[in-house]
Amino acid sequence: MQRFAFMIHPLKVKDIARKFPLANIMPESVLEGLFRRVPPLTVSKITGIRSATGAEAEGWFVACPMTARQMVELPEKVVLDKIIQTGRKAEELGAPLLGLGAFTAVVGDAGITVARALGIPVTTGNSYTVATALEGIEYAANLLGQDLQKSRIAVLGATGSIGKACARILASQGRDVELVGRDRVRLEELAAELRSAYGVPAAVSTDLSESLPRADVVVAVTSAIDAVVRPEDLKRGAIVCDVSRPRNVSVAVAEARDDVFVFEGGVIEVPGQVDFGFNFGFPPGTAYACMSETMILALENRYESFSLGRDLDVDKIREIQGLAAKHGFRLAGLRSFERAVTDEYIHRVRVASGRVKTPIFVSSS
Ligand SMILES: NC(=O)c1ccc[n+]([C@@H]2O[C@H](COP(=O)([O-])OP(=O)(O)OC[C@H]3O[C@@H](n4cnc5c(N)ncnc54)[C@H](OP(=O)(O)O)[C@@H]3O)[C@@H](O)[C@H]2O)c1
């Protein structure tokens, strides 16, 4: 039996109620203040992961009691200390590998300092997240009949860990990528690298309202804590893969734009009869890609700091994709704003975006 731990944290204050229902009746500001004083905790035991090879794994969710907003706004040292303290909890439980979830992998240098401070290897899970985000856009483009080779693909958060690797791989496939972020100098550096390595134009933008209207496909991977993609900015018929947690795409897009196809990046089917012992909002048997990377490494007996920092190794992204297939992990059916994407929904988007002319769901009466 292989073992691992995975660090989670509440993205928003309301997520605290998933573990402590009483939190529902407390004001958010009070709760956030109280929560800061709570020590790291073991949330649940994870059981029933069984690889296609027959290997088995179990693990624990450990929680760092800070919201995404606190992780961004509190002094970096305070946040890193709490993450490291939570990592020690994983060590005490006997986990030989720790995966970092959501903002615990974003703060500071994306896991490097945390890995140095702990006695066990650490992975952000970002390599498999990149692989599955890119698989996701290929899959969605096929469903909708969109040719990616003729599409402008905007990567939001292109200077980040996941965004930079997505941009590098897309450019290596000759795709028309636009790099979007906040720091023009770092965007231009990446663009120069991609132009010289792959001969692509690699446009750059620091303005979402300028770049989104020309993007056929959007990979949203910023570390913004509030939604940054608004309905009015998106091009007609755009395909949007929202990898970010908290989400980058406003729920208003679902209400206002029936021609746009938004799906969650990195939702993975886990092999076996996995029981997470905790509801993090996904259908049974599925997990985030970053969680899945940690499980895959455990099943493979690869207790190593596989993905760390903001310069992911493209060969390792391909390697983890191969290991995922070997162990029976795969992209789950697409989800959009917490609901499974149905054939009917896809057809409605195809009609509303002008890709097909005739609605097929007509009444039989
Ligand atoms: N679905 C999954 O399985 C999964 C797995 C792992 C991570 N994630 C999520 O993926 C997201 C990105 O993670 P990461 O590790 O790549 O983070 P990261 O390395 O910190 O990169 C984030 C990028 O977003 C940019 N950014 C931040 N706020 C922005 C804004 N308001 N507008 C435009 N760009 C902005 C940053 O630019 P600056 O350099 O200017 O700050 C940076 O380029 C996070 O939300 C994380 O929780 C999801």
The ligand as a Gaussian input file, in Angstrom:
#p B3LYP/6-31G(d) Opt

LIG

0 1
 N       -7.845000      22.755000     -11.378000
 C       -6.745000      22.245000     -10.828000
 O       -6.561000      21.023000     -10.712000
 C       -5.657000      23.194000     -10.367000
 C       -4.406000      22.686000     -10.002000
 C       -3.428000      23.577000      -9.605000
 C       -3.680000      24.949000      -9.551000
 N       -4.900000      25.423000      -9.868000
 C       -5.205000      26.854000      -9.874000
 O       -4.583000      27.449000     -11.018000
 C       -4.341000      28.850000     -10.801000
 C       -2.926000      29.224000     -11.221000
 O       -1.976000      28.495000     -10.466000
 P       -0.407000      28.704000     -10.704000
 O        0.266000      27.754000      -9.786000
 O       -0.051000      28.676000     -12.148000
 O       -0.236000      30.196000     -10.153000
 P        0.965000      31.234000     -10.375000
 O        2.217000      30.514000     -10.721000
 O        0.987000      32.115000      -9.190000
 O        0.508000      32.065000     -11.650000
 C       -0.594000      32.883000     -11.649000
 C       -0.524000      33.853000     -12.807000
 O       -1.706000      34.654000     -12.782000
 C       -1.341000      36.020000     -12.966000
 N       -2.364000      36.873000     -12.362000
 C       -2.718000      36.985000     -11.066000
 N       -3.753000      37.822000     -10.924000
 C       -4.072000      38.251000     -12.165000
 C       -5.054000      39.131000     -12.686000
 N       -5.909000      39.765000     -11.879000
 N       -5.111000      39.328000     -14.030000
 C       -4.258000      38.704000     -14.861000
 N       -3.285000      37.850000     -14.431000
 C       -3.196000      37.637000     -13.100000
 C        0.007000      36.112000     -12.277000
 O        0.656000      37.275000     -12.724000
 P        1.679000      38.099000     -11.799000
 O        2.966000      37.410000     -12.041000
 O        1.588000      39.454000     -12.319000
 O        1.200000      37.949000     -10.368000
 C        0.643000      34.817000     -12.756000
 O        1.130000      34.941000     -14.073000
 C       -4.660000      29.070000      -9.310000
 O       -5.973000      29.580000      -9.223000
 C       -4.638000      27.656000      -8.721000
 O       -5.449000      27.533000      -7.576000
 C       -5.901000      24.563000     -10.289000

